[in-house]
Structure formats: C-alpha cells, structure tokens
Amino acid sequence: MAGLPSGWRVELWQGAALVASATADAAGSAVLSVVRQPILRDATFKIVDEQGRLVLARGFDLVVGGDAYEFTRG
C-alpha cells in the first residue's frame, strides 16, 4: 500500500481473521506478506493511524497478492 503517512498501519482482514499487517515506512509504503493466502475473497483493508484510530475500512471482492494499492485522501 502506497501513499500512507509514515507510521500508519494497514491491515488486511478476511472476515474476523487478520491475514497480514504492515506499518508504513518513511516513504509511505507498507508491504503486506500474503504468501500463505495469495488470493482472498471478500477481504477488507483497514488503515489505522499512529494512535491506533481506524481511518478507513474498505472491502474488496477479490485481493490478489502482488496487486498494488494506493491510499489517497479525499
């Protein structure tokens, strides 16, 4: 996930199960490892700020490992 403020976290959920999470680096990128589940149906990205507050939750019908996503405000 690109475009995140440094220190924000992105989480990938499938139902109630957290599949992967990563914290954005100084460049605003967070890389999620989905090697064990490279294809997810009905998945949700949650973006959390540095205080742990949920900023955004967005569902997708299909998430495939290797796909690139970008967070934009607005």
N, CA and C of each residue as an Amber inpcrd file, in Angstrom:
protein
   222
   0.8580000  -1.1620000   0.0000000   0.0000000   0.0000000   0.0000000
   0.9020000   1.2220000   0.0000000   0.6680000   2.1150000  -0.9190000
   1.4430000   3.3500000  -1.0320000   0.5840000   4.5320000  -0.5980000
   1.2360000   5.6550000  -0.3530000   0.5270000   6.8900000  -0.0460000
   0.1230000   7.0730000   1.3980000   0.6460000   6.2430000   2.2860000
   0.3010000   6.3400000   3.7060000   1.2420000   7.2980000   4.4240000
   0.7640000   8.0010000   5.4270000   1.6800000   8.7440000   6.2820000
   2.5940000   7.7590000   7.0260000   3.8190000   8.1480000   7.2140000
   4.7760000   7.3020000   7.9330000   4.2230000   6.9480000   9.3120000
   4.3230000   5.6700000   9.6690000   3.8670000   5.2110000  10.9700000
   2.4410000   4.6890000  10.9850000   1.6790000   4.9580000   9.9420000
   0.3350000   4.3960000   9.8690000   0.4390000   2.9230000   9.5040000
  -0.5840000   2.1670000   9.8840000  -0.5820000   0.7230000   9.6660000
  -1.7200000   0.3430000   8.7160000  -1.4670000  -0.6150000   7.8730000
  -2.5120000  -1.1830000   7.0270000  -2.6860000  -2.6430000   7.4340000
  -3.9320000  -3.0450000   7.5580000  -4.2610000  -4.4180000   7.9350000
  -5.1480000  -5.0120000   6.8480000  -4.9650000  -6.2860000   6.5870000
  -5.7890000  -7.0000000   5.6240000  -6.5590000  -8.0750000   6.3710000
  -7.8770000  -7.9840000   6.3050000  -8.7530000  -8.8960000   7.0290000
  -9.5790000  -9.7210000   6.0530000  -9.8620000 -10.9460000   6.4680000
 -10.8430000 -11.7680000   5.7750000 -11.8110000 -12.2400000   6.8490000
 -12.9960000 -11.6470000   6.8450000 -13.9400000 -11.9000000   7.9320000
 -13.3540000 -11.3660000   9.2270000 -13.3390000 -12.2010000  10.2660000
 -12.7990000 -11.7990000  11.5590000 -11.3230000 -12.1460000  11.7190000
 -10.7020000 -12.6510000  10.6510000  -9.3040000 -13.0890000  10.7240000
  -8.3680000 -12.0470000  10.1120000  -7.3740000 -11.6350000  10.9000000
  -6.3220000 -10.7500000  10.4000000  -5.3480000 -11.5960000   9.5870000
  -5.2310000 -11.2870000   8.3060000  -4.3740000 -12.0650000   7.4050000
  -2.9550000 -11.5100000   7.3920000  -2.8200000 -10.1750000   7.3510000
  -1.4990000  -9.5480000   7.2930000  -1.6120000  -8.0990000   7.7330000
  -0.4960000  -7.5580000   8.2160000  -0.4440000  -6.1380000   8.5590000
   0.9810000  -5.6380000   8.3740000   1.1030000  -4.3330000   8.1390000
   2.4200000  -3.7220000   7.9830000   2.3000000  -2.2420000   8.2950000
   3.4040000  -1.6700000   8.7700000   3.4690000  -0.2500000   9.0930000
   4.1940000   0.4860000   7.9820000   3.6660000   1.6600000   7.6360000
   4.2580000   2.4570000   6.5610000   5.6300000   2.9760000   6.9540000
   6.5540000   2.9060000   6.0160000   7.9030000   3.4210000   6.2260000
   7.9470000   4.9230000   5.9390000   9.1300000   5.4990000   5.9580000
   9.2860000   6.9430000   5.7390000   8.8090000   7.3770000   4.3560000
   8.8120000   6.4560000   3.3930000   8.3430000   6.7680000   2.0410000
   6.8310000   6.6070000   1.9020000   6.1720000   6.1390000   2.9630000
   4.7210000   5.9680000   2.9270000   4.2550000   4.6470000   2.3700000
   5.1500000   3.6600000   2.3080000   4.8040000   2.3440000   1.7730000
   4.7400000   1.2960000   2.8740000   3.7380000   0.4480000   2.7760000
   3.5990000  -0.6930000   3.6830000   3.4140000  -1.9310000   2.8140000
   4.2700000  -2.9190000   2.9940000   4.2310000  -4.1330000   2.1830000
   3.6590000  -5.2700000   3.0160000   2.5590000  -5.8190000   2.5360000
   1.8920000  -6.9220000   3.2340000   2.3470000  -8.2500000   2.6410000
   2.6890000  -9.1890000   3.4850000   3.0690000 -10.5230000   3.0300000
   1.8310000 -11.4230000   3.0550000   1.4240000 -11.8740000   1.8750000
   0.2640000 -12.7580000   1.7730000   0.6490000 -14.0870000   1.1210000
   1.8590000 -14.5330000   1.4000000   2.3680000 -15.7640000   0.8000000
   1.4690000 -16.9580000   1.1310000   0.9760000 -17.0180000   2.3510000
   0.1480000 -18.1610000   2.7590000  -1.2660000 -18.1010000   2.1980000
  -1.7250000 -16.8900000   1.8890000  -3.0580000 -16.7190000   1.3080000
  -2.9650000 -15.6860000   0.1850000  -2.4530000 -16.0900000  -0.9810000
  -2.2170000 -15.1130000  -2.0480000  -3.4830000 -14.6220000  -2.7540000
  -4.5890000 -15.3410000  -2.5710000  -5.8580000 -14.9140000  -3.1570000
  -6.9070000 -14.8890000  -2.0550000  -7.4980000 -13.7150000  -1.8540000
  -8.5060000 -13.5520000  -0.8090000  -9.8000000 -13.0410000  -1.4170000
 -10.8720000 -13.6610000  -1.0510000 -12.2010000 -13.1900000  -1.4670000
 -12.8550000 -12.4930000  -0.2700000 -13.6450000 -11.4690000  -0.5750000
 -14.3480000 -10.7170000   0.4730000 -13.3930000 -10.2610000   1.5660000
 -12.3580000  -9.5490000   1.1650000 -11.3280000  -9.0670000   2.0850000
 -11.5310000  -7.5750000   2.3630000 -10.9950000  -7.1350000   3.4880000
 -11.1040000  -5.7260000   3.8870000  -9.7380000  -5.1850000   4.2630000
  -9.3980000  -4.0290000   3.6880000  -8.2290000  -3.2820000   4.1280000
  -8.6760000  -2.3130000   5.2130000  -7.9470000  -2.2940000   6.3100000
  -8.1820000  -1.3040000   7.3600000  -6.9180000  -0.4790000   7.5040000
  -7.0660000   0.8310000   7.5150000  -5.9430000   1.7400000   7.6930000
  -6.0900000   2.3920000   9.0550000  -5.0160000   2.3080000   9.8450000
  -5.0200000   2.7570000  11.2330000  -3.9150000   3.7900000  11.4170000
  -4.2310000   4.9040000  12.0720000  -3.2070000   5.9410000  12.2710000
  -2.2650000   5.5720000  13.4130000  -1.2910000   6.4560000  13.6820000
  -0.2650000   6.1450000  14.6810000  -0.8080000   6.0560000  16.1020000
  -2.0130000   6.5700000  16.3560000  -2.6460000   6.4380000  17.6760000
  -3.5580000   5.2120000  17.7580000  -3.6210000   4.4360000  16.6820000
  -4.4460000   3.2380000  16.6730000  -5.8970000   3.4840000  16.2880000
  -6.2060000   4.6820000  15.7830000  -7.5760000   5.0090000  15.3780000
  -7.8130000   4.5470000  13.9400000  -8.9550000   3.9250000  13.7260000
  -9.3210000   3.4880000  12.3840000  -9.5980000   4.7020000  11.5070000
  -8.8790000   4.8080000  10.3990000  -9.0340000   5.9120000   9.4600000
  -9.9710000   5.5070000   8.3230000  -9.8240000   4.2750000   7.8540000
 -10.5960000   3.8140000   6.7060000 -10.6940000   2.2980000   6.7340000
 -11.8530000   1.7840000   6.3680000 -12.0310000   0.3540000   6.1370000
 -12.7210000   0.2250000   4.7850000 -12.1350000  -0.5710000   3.8960000
 -12.7110000  -0.7180000   2.5580000 -12.6570000  -2.1740000   2.1420000
 -13.8000000  -2.6830000   1.7560000 -13.9030000  -4.0730000   1.3370000
 -13.6890000  -4.2450000  -0.1490000 -13.1680000  -5.4090000  -0.5110000
 -12.9410000  -5.7790000  -1.8970000 -13.4490000  -7.1990000  -2.1110000
 -14.0380000  -7.4410000  -3.2690000 -14.4820000  -8.7940000  -3.5990000
 -13.3100000  -9.7450000  -3.7360000 -12.1890000  -9.2160000  -4.2760000
 -11.0240000 -10.0590000  -4.5280000  -9.7450000  -9.2600000  -4.3090000
  -8.8280000  -9.8120000  -3.5370000  -7.4950000  -9.2340000  -3.3440000
  -6.4900000 -10.3110000  -3.7360000  -5.5840000  -9.9550000  -4.6350000
  -4.5970000 -10.9120000  -5.1380000  -3.2080000 -10.4190000  -4.7610000
  -2.3990000 -11.3030000  -4.1750000  -1.0330000 -10.9550000  -3.8290000
  -0.2870000 -10.4290000  -5.0420000   0.4760000  -9.3680000  -4.8400000
   1.2060000  -8.7470000  -5.9380000   0.5010000  -7.5150000  -6.4800000
  -0.7950000  -7.3800000  -6.2000000  -1.5140000  -6.1800000  -6.6100000
  -1.0260000  -5.0030000  -5.7900000  -1.0540000  -3.8250000  -6.3800000
  -0.6240000  -2.6030000  -5.6860000  -1.8480000  -1.7360000  -5.4200000
  -1.8940000  -1.1520000  -4.2270000  -2.9870000  -0.2670000  -3.8200000
  -2.3880000   1.0320000  -3.3440000  -3.1550000   2.1050000  -3.4620000
  -2.6730000   3.4100000  -3.0170000  -3.7500000   4.1120000  -2.1970000
  -3.3420000   4.6460000  -1.0490000  -4.2350000   5.4010000  -0.1900000
  -4.1820000   6.8610000  -0.6200000  -5.3360000   7.4270000  -0.8810000
  -5.4130000   8.8590000  -1.1810000  -6.5000000   9.4630000  -0.3070000
  -6.2520000  10.6560000   0.1460000  -7.2520000  11.3530000   0.9640000
  -8.1560000  12.1480000   0.0510000  -9.4320000  12.1200000   0.3970000
 -10.2540000  12.8650000  -0.2630000 -11.2400000  13.3020000  -1.0000000
